[in-house]
Amino acid sequence: MSAVLEINPTQEVAGAPAIAASLKEASVKFGAFTAIDRLSIDIEEGAFYTILGPSGCGKSTMLRLVSDLIPAASGEVSIFGKPTEEARIAREFAFVFQDAALLPWRTALQNVELPLEIGRKRGIKLPVSDKTPTELLELVGLKGRENALPSELSGGMRQRVAIARALVCQPKLLLMDEPFGALDEMTRDHLNLQLLKIWKETGVTVLFVTHSIPEAVFLGQKVMMLQAHPGRLREIVDIDLPEDRTIELRDTQEFTKYSAYLRKILETC
């Protein structure tokens, strides 16, 4: 990369990949309050998007809209060309929240197996990962902790269990709402690296909400900048950094310039 870093909003390119999630003029209202206003964006299959913006800009609301947890007041939302309800029933996507929400009486392995057990009991045929629950725990770095209860795991470990559980039904889209926000900086750095490894190994599309500018730059291929009052798309910034990222990348001039650029946008949102 040259010493002068060019930062430009994403533009459409011929021969672009398939679309994982699409929002067209989508709005969300809570009574008279407009949380998201006419949001339009296409999320490319296999991409890693981080979502950044000031408090109240609709970051979490956008994920809940995509995941069929709340309805659109107007506009259209689709997942791999399907209505969100149909995509949810087909387990096209999975959601990881800030709280791991593990069942305290079940071991790490049993928590990962839970969606499959529920599907079997309800007679629902679910997509299943080509990795076993045990292999998924190994993928997230918890080999040897399969029989640990949540109370015996650190906060970071519990989040890894939650990620493994989200992957057990082989979603094509992973929605993550500040999953590392409550963790200390060192643990967050480690899980950032772990998540990039999972993304590369599984090929899943990721939409990741964060309040951290460095985390947004480090993880994202693209950063979706939202502005508040009401929530609107401000800009999409391509992050042209090496695909194989290490923590040392944060000390580079390129990383610093991206962080400064995003901070400048946030100050005007």
C-alpha positions in Angstrom: 0.0 0.0 0.0 1.2 3.4 -0.8 2.0 6.0 1.9 -1.0 8.0 0.9 -4.2 6.1 1.8 -7.2 6.6 -0.3 -10.5 6.2 1.5 -13.7 6.1 -0.5 -17.2 4.9 -0.1 -18.0 1.5 -1.6 -19.2 1.5 -5.2 -21.0 -1.2 -7.2 -18.7 -3.4 -9.2 -19.6 -5.5 -12.2 -19.7 -9.2 -11.3 -20.4 -8.6 -7.6 -21.1 -11.6 -5.4 -24.5 -12.8 -4.4 -26.5 -10.7 -1.9 -26.9 -12.2 1.6 -29.1 -9.4 3.1 -30.9 -6.6 1.3 -32.7 -3.6 2.7 -34.6 -1.4 0.4 -36.0 1.9 1.8 -36.6 0.1 5.1 -37.9 2.1 8.0 -38.6 1.1 11.6 -41.0 3.1 13.9 -41.8 2.7 17.6 -45.0 4.7 17.8 -44.3 8.2 16.6 -40.5 7.7 16.9 -38.6 6.8 13.7 -35.7 4.6 14.7 -34.5 3.8 11.1 -35.4 5.9 8.1 -35.4 4.5 4.6 -32.3 2.4 4.9 -31.1 0.8 1.7 -28.1 -1.5 1.5 -27.0 -4.8 0.0 -24.7 -7.0 2.0 -22.6 -9.3 -0.2 -22.4 -13.0 0.6 -19.3 -13.9 2.5 -18.5 -10.3 3.5 -17.6 -9.1 7.0 -19.4 -5.8 7.7 -18.9 -3.9 11.0 -21.6 -1.4 11.9 -20.6 1.8 13.7 -22.4 4.9 14.7 -23.4 7.1 17.7 -25.8 5.8 20.4 -29.4 5.9 19.1 -28.5 5.5 15.4 -30.3 2.2 15.1 -27.4 -0.3 15.0 -29.1 -2.9 17.1 -32.5 -2.1 15.6 -31.1 -2.9 12.2 -30.0 -6.3 13.3 -33.4 -7.0 14.9 -35.0 -5.9 11.7 -32.9 -8.2 9.6 -33.5 -11.1 12.0 -37.3 -10.8 11.9 -37.5 -9.7 15.6 -39.2 -6.5 14.7 -41.2 -5.5 11.6 -40.4 -2.9 9.1 -42.9 0.0 9.1 -42.2 0.4 5.3 -39.8 -0.9 2.7 -38.5 -4.4 2.1 -36.0 -6.7 3.9 -34.8 -10.0 2.5 -32.3 -12.7 3.4 -30.8 -14.6 0.5 -33.8 -13.5 -1.6 -36.3 -14.7 1.0 -38.6 -12.8 3.3 -37.1 -12.5 6.8 -39.7 -14.8 8.4 -39.0 -17.5 5.8 -35.3 -17.1 6.3 -35.6 -17.4 10.1 -37.7 -20.6 9.9 -35.1 -22.0 7.5 -32.3 -21.0 9.9 -30.5 -19.0 7.2 -29.1 -16.8 9.9 -28.1 -16.9 13.6 -27.9 -14.1 16.2 -25.2 -13.6 18.9 -26.1 -11.1 21.6 -23.9 -9.2 24.1 -25.2 -11.6 26.8 -24.2 -15.2 25.9 -27.5 -16.4 27.4 -26.3 -19.9 28.2 -28.4 -22.3 30.2 -26.6 -22.5 33.6 -27.4 -26.2 34.2 -26.1 -27.4 30.9 -22.4 -27.9 30.0 -20.7 -26.0 27.2 -21.3 -28.9 24.9 -24.9 -29.3 25.9 -25.5 -25.6 25.3 -24.1 -25.9 21.8 -26.3 -29.0 21.1 -29.4 -27.2 22.3 -30.7 -25.9 19.0 -30.4 -29.4 17.5 -32.3 -31.0 20.4 -35.1 -28.4 20.2 -35.4 -29.1 16.4 -35.6 -32.9 17.0 -38.2 -32.6 19.7 -40.3 -30.3 17.5 -39.9 -32.6 14.5 -38.2 -29.7 12.6 -35.5 -30.6 10.0 -32.7 -28.1 10.6 -29.6 -27.5 8.6 -26.6 -29.0 10.5 -23.0 -27.9 10.4 -20.5 -30.2 8.8 -18.6 -29.9 12.1 -19.9 -31.6 15.2 -20.7 -29.6 18.3 -17.4 -30.9 19.8 -15.5 -29.7 16.7 -17.3 -26.3 16.9 -16.1 -25.9 20.5 -12.6 -26.7 19.3 -13.0 -24.2 16.4 -13.7 -21.4 19.0 -10.8 -22.4 21.1 -12.5 -24.4 23.9 -11.2 -27.9 23.3 -11.1 -29.6 26.7 -13.8 -27.4 28.2 -16.8 -29.4 26.7 -18.0 -30.5 30.1 -17.6 -27.1 31.9 -20.7 -25.4 33.2 -21.1 -21.7 32.3 -20.3 -20.7 35.9 -16.9 -22.4 35.4 -16.1 -20.3 32.3 -14.9 -16.8 31.9 -17.0 -14.2 30.1 -15.0 -14.6 27.0 -15.3 -18.3 27.1 -19.1 -18.1 27.5 -19.3 -15.9 24.4 -17.3 -18.5 22.5 -19.8 -21.1 23.5 -22.6 -18.8 22.2 -20.8 -18.4 18.9 -20.4 -22.2 18.6 -24.1 -22.6 19.4 -24.9 -20.1 16.7 -22.9 -22.0 14.1 -24.3 -25.5 14.9 -27.2 -25.1 12.4 -24.8 -23.9 9.7 -26.2 -20.3 9.2 -25.1 -18.5 6.1 -25.5 -15.1 7.9 -24.2 -14.4 11.4 -25.6 -11.3 13.2 -23.6 -10.1 16.2 -24.8 -7.3 18.5 -21.8 -6.1 20.5 -20.8 -9.6 21.5 -17.5 -8.5 23.1 -18.6 -5.2 24.5 -18.5 -6.2 28.1 -15.1 -7.9 28.0 -11.7 -6.5 28.9 -9.4 -5.2 26.1 -7.1 -8.2 26.1 -9.9 -10.7 25.9 -11.6 -8.7 23.2 -8.4 -8.7 21.1 -8.2 -12.5 21.4 -11.8 -13.0 20.4 -11.4 -10.6 17.5 -8.7 -12.9 16.1 -10.8 -16.0 16.9 -13.8 -14.5 15.1 -11.7 -13.7 12.0 -10.5 -17.3 12.0 -14.1 -18.6 12.2 -15.2 -16.3 9.4 -12.5 -17.6 7.1 -13.0 -21.2 7.9 -16.8 -21.2 7.6 -17.4 -18.6 4.8 -20.3 -17.2 6.8 -21.4 -13.6 6.1 -21.1 -11.4 9.3 -22.9 -8.3 10.4 -21.2 -7.1 13.5 -22.3 -4.1 15.7 -19.7 -2.4 17.8 -19.1 0.9 19.6 -15.3 0.6 19.2 -13.7 2.3 16.3 -10.5 0.1 16.4 -12.6 -3.1 16.6 -14.7 -1.9 13.6 -11.5 -1.3 11.5 -9.8 -4.5 12.7 -12.6 -6.8 11.9 -14.4 -5.3 9.0 -13.9 -5.6 5.3 -16.3 -2.8 5.2 -17.6 -0.4 7.9 -21.2 0.7 7.7 -21.5 4.1 9.2 -24.9 5.1 10.5 -26.1 8.5 11.7 -28.7 9.2 14.3 -32.1 11.1 14.6 -33.4 9.2 12.8 -31.0 6.3 11.9 -29.8 6.6 8.4 -26.9 5.2 6.3 -24.2 7.8 6.3 -21.4 6.0 4.4 -19.8 2.6 3.7 -16.0 2.6 4.0 -13.9 -0.1 2.4 -11.1 -1.3 4.8 -8.2 -2.1 2.5 -5.9 -3.8 5.0 -4.2 -7.2 4.8 -6.7 -10.1 4.9 -4.5 -12.0 7.5 -4.7 -9.5 10.4 -2.7 -9.5 13.6 -2.9 -7.3 16.6 0.3 -5.5 15.5 -1.7 -4.2 12.6 -3.2 -1.6 15.0 0.1 0.1 15.3 0.4 0.8 11.5 -0.1 4.1 9.8 -2.9 2.7 7.6 -4.9 1.5 10.6 -4.5 4.8 12.4 -5.7 6.7 9.3 -8.8 4.6 9.0 -9.6 5.0 12.7 -9.1 8.8 12.4 -11.4 8.9 9.3 -14.2 7.0 11.0 -13.8 9.1 14.2 -14.2 12.3 12.1 -17.4 10.9 10.6 -18.8 10.0 14.0 -18.2 13.5 15.2 -20.6 14.8 12.6 -23.3 12.1 12.9 
